Amino acid sequence: MSQQPGVTIYVTYEGEPGVRFDRAYYVDHHLPLVMRHWSRYGLQSVAAFFPAAAQAGTLAICECRFSDMASVDAAFASPEAAEVMADLPNFTDLAAHRSRATPL
């Protein structure tokens, strides 16, 4: 019997160099907030990645690993989702963009 693979959601922030994005707040406060609220729905891990080059485009990427698609849906529909989304202005003025990773 095969085990269903987890689901990876990438949250990206796109912008110009110099746009406000507080990396320290994002890593030290926002990601723990996300983990605290959504682990009960099947979020297994979060990780932040920041491109080395300061150029227009992707400024930050968050990798969210969930146990399955039902857990993704449950987390984003949860009562705690409002608090997670309300925290964005504390570290950036950019909109978050979500995408699901699929194997090639």
N, C-alpha and C positions, 0 to 999 in steps of 0.2 A: 504494500500500500504506500503510495507516494504522499509526501507531506506537501501541502499547499505552500508555495513560497510567500514570503512577506511582501508588503507593498512599500515602495519608496516614493515619497513625495518630496519634490524640490521646491523650496520657496526662494525666489530670486528677487533681488532689488536692483533695478537698472537706473543709471543716471550718469551725469557728467562728473568729472573729477571735482572735488571741492563741495559737492552736495552734502548736506548734513547726514551723516550716518555714524552714530556713536558705537564703535565696535565693542568697547569695554562694557557698555551698558547692555548691548545685545547679548554678549557671551555671559556676563556675570549675573544679569537679571532676567532678561527676556527668555532665553532658552531654558533656564531652570523653571520659570513660570509655566512655560509650555509643557515641560516634562511633568511638573507637579500636577497640572490640571488634566492632561490627556493620557497619562500612563494608565489610569484606571479604565480607559476605553481601548487600550491596546497599543499605544505608542510605546515602542521599545527603546528607541534612542534618538537623540538629536545631535547634530554636529554642524559647526559653522566653518565655512571656507571663504577666504578673501583673496581675490586675484592679486598677484604681485605687482602688476603694472598699473600705474595710475592713468587710466584712459577712459574715455566714454564707453559705456556698456555695463556689464555686470559688475556691481560693487560688492555684493555679498550673496552667498548661497547657503541655505540651510537644508541639510538632508534630514528628513524625518522618516524613520523606519517604523512601520506599523505591522502588526501581526497579520492583517488581511484587509481587504477593501471595506468590509463591514465596520472595522474599527476606525478607518479613516472617516467614513460617513458619520459614525457615532461621535467622534471627537469634534468634527466641524459643525455638527448639529447640536452639540451639548450646551447646557446653560453656561459652562465655563468659557466657551468660545468668545463670548462678548468681552470678557475680561482680557483674554489673550489679544484680541484685535484692538481693544482700547489702549493697550500698552504701546502700540506702534509709534504714536507721536512722541513718546519719550525717547526714542532713539533715531527717528528719521521722519522726513516729510515725503518720502517716496512711497509709492503703492507697492504692495507685495503681490507677486505673481506666482501662482501655483501650477505645477505640472507633475505628472506621474511618470516615473521612469518605467520603461518597458524593455525587456531584453531584446537584443537584435537577433 
